[in-house]
């Protein structure tokens, strides 16, 4: 069983392939709708379609960054330092 972090709501489920294995990807986005969308803050996990084995978990959330002056850069899904 996977616990979804507080403040996230279900966005979508889709099928695909990972390492040539059929998988299902579950995506959750922030309930406040801030910084959502592709490459925005989200929580997702991937399971193998046949065995239901978890093969990946991703949690992109600015609150998890160690320093407050870093922000997610939506165009690349990376972090950048804010110098202002």
N, C-alpha and C positions, 0 to 999 in steps of 0.2 A: 504494500500500500504506500502511496506517495501523498505526503501532506503538502498542500498548496499554500504558499506563504500568505499571510493575512494581507488584505488590500488588493488582491488579484482576482479577476473574474475570467471565466472561460471565454476564449475568443474563437478558436477553431481547432478542428482535427483534420489531418490530411494523411494520405498514404504516400509512400515513396520507397526509395532504395537507399541502403547504407551498406557499403562494402558488399554489394551485389546481393543483399538480403532484403526481403520485403519488410518494411517497418511502418509504424504508425506514429505520427508526431502530434502531440497535444500542446497547444499554446494558450497561455493565460496572459492577459495584460492588466495594467493597473486599473483599479476600479474608478479612480478619480479622472481617468481619461487623459492625464497629462503625459506627454512624451510617449504616446502609444504609436503603433504602426510599425512597419518594417524597419528594422534596426533600432527601434525604440526600446524602452524598458519592458522586459517581459520575463516570464518564467516558462520554460518548456521542457518536456521530457520526451524521449523516444523509446519505443519498445519494439522488439521483434514481433512481427505479425503472427507468426505461428506459435512461438513459445511464450510470448508475453514477457520475455526477459527484458529488463531495463538495460538499454545500451547507451544512454546519454541523458544528461540533465544540464540545462543552461539557466542561469539566473543573472540577468542584466538589470541592475538596479543601482542608481546613483548613491543610495544610502549605504551601499556596501563598499564604496571607495574609501580608502584610508585617510584621505585628505579632502577637506571641503572644497578646495579650489580646483578640483577636477570635474569635468562634465562629459557626459557621453556626446560624441560627435555623430549626429544622425546620418551624415553622408557616408560614413565608413564604418560605423559601429565601433569606433575606437574611442579612446580617452584623450583629452587634451587639457593642458594646464591653462587656466584663466589667469591672466596677469593683471587685470584691472584691480 
